[in-house]
Amino acid sequence: MFTAVVVQQSSKSPTNPHDPIDIIGPPILVKVLKSMKLNIFRLKLMKSLKVSLFPRREAIQVWLKLSDGYVPLDNDRHDLEWYGIENGTYLVVYTGD
């Protein structure tokens, strides 16, 4: 079963969970499988956001927005379900562009 997440691109990487995020462009809706590993999800994000493959996929930073700040999704061995990704989850992505 697919899960739809809201993805917003950021112009900078948060240095801590409470940093404000500088948003680039409108949010997009991305359909994913909860069983998808984070490293594959990064590739899907690069394609969805039309980011060149020049930055290595490890350079793509994904942050989960919570009510009290942002949490980095930084372990490629975990799948999206491990991070608690559900329908409507809001993610911020820094691509280094």
C-alpha positions as CSV (number, residue, x, y, z in Angstrom):
1,M,0.0,0.0,0.0
2,F,1.3,3.4,-0.9
3,T,1.8,6.3,1.5
4,A,1.7,9.9,0.4
5,V,4.2,12.3,2.0
6,V,4.4,16.0,1.6
7,V,8.0,17.1,0.6
8,Q,9.3,20.6,0.8
9,Q,12.7,21.7,-0.5
10,S,14.9,23.9,1.7
11,S,17.7,26.3,0.8
12,K,19.7,25.4,3.9
13,S,20.3,22.5,6.2
14,P,19.1,22.9,9.7
15,T,21.9,22.9,12.2
16,N,19.7,21.9,15.1
17,P,16.1,20.7,15.4
18,H,14.7,24.2,16.1
19,D,16.3,26.1,13.2
20,P,13.8,27.9,10.9
21,I,13.7,26.5,7.4
22,D,14.0,28.6,4.2
23,I,11.6,27.0,1.8
24,I,12.1,26.8,-1.9
25,G,9.1,26.4,-4.2
26,P,5.7,24.7,-3.5
27,P,5.4,21.5,-1.6
28,I,5.0,18.3,-3.6
29,L,3.2,15.1,-2.9
30,V,5.4,11.9,-3.2
31,K,3.9,8.4,-3.1
32,V,6.2,5.9,-1.3
33,L,6.1,2.4,0.2
34,K,6.6,2.3,3.9
35,S,9.0,-0.6,3.4
36,M,11.3,1.6,1.2
37,K,14.8,2.1,2.6
38,L,16.0,5.6,3.1
39,N,18.8,5.4,0.5
40,I,16.2,4.5,-2.2
41,F,13.9,7.2,-1.0
42,R,16.7,9.7,-1.4
43,L,16.9,8.7,-5.1
44,K,13.1,9.1,-5.5
45,L,13.3,12.5,-3.9
46,M,16.1,13.6,-6.3
47,K,13.9,12.6,-9.3
48,S,10.8,14.1,-7.8
49,L,12.5,17.4,-7.1
50,K,14.4,17.4,-10.4
51,V,17.7,17.6,-8.7
52,S,20.8,16.6,-10.7
53,L,22.6,13.4,-9.8
54,F,25.8,15.4,-9.4
55,P,25.4,15.7,-5.6
56,R,25.8,12.3,-4.2
57,R,22.6,10.9,-2.7
58,E,24.3,10.9,0.7
59,A,24.4,14.7,0.4
60,I,20.6,14.8,0.3
61,Q,19.4,15.5,3.8
62,V,15.9,14.6,4.8
63,W,14.3,16.0,7.9
64,L,11.0,15.0,9.5
65,K,8.9,17.9,10.8
66,L,7.4,17.4,14.2
67,S,5.4,19.8,16.3
68,D,8.5,20.6,18.4
69,G,11.1,20.9,15.6
70,Y,12.9,18.7,13.0
71,V,14.4,15.3,13.2
72,P,17.0,14.1,10.7
73,L,16.4,10.9,8.8
74,D,20.0,9.9,8.5
75,N,20.3,6.1,8.8
76,D,20.0,4.5,5.3
77,R,19.5,1.0,6.8
78,H,16.1,1.9,8.2
79,D,12.9,1.9,6.2
80,L,10.4,4.7,6.2
81,E,8.0,2.8,8.5
82,W,10.8,2.7,11.2
83,Y,10.8,6.5,11.1
84,G,7.0,6.6,11.5
85,I,6.2,7.9,8.0
86,E,2.5,7.9,7.4
87,N,0.0,9.6,5.0
88,G,0.5,13.3,5.1
89,T,3.9,13.2,6.9
90,Y,5.7,16.5,6.2
91,L,9.4,16.2,5.2
92,V,12.0,18.9,4.5
93,V,14.7,18.1,2.0
94,Y,18.0,19.9,1.6
95,T,19.7,19.1,-1.7
96,G,22.7,21.3,-1.5
97,D,21.6,23.3,-4.6
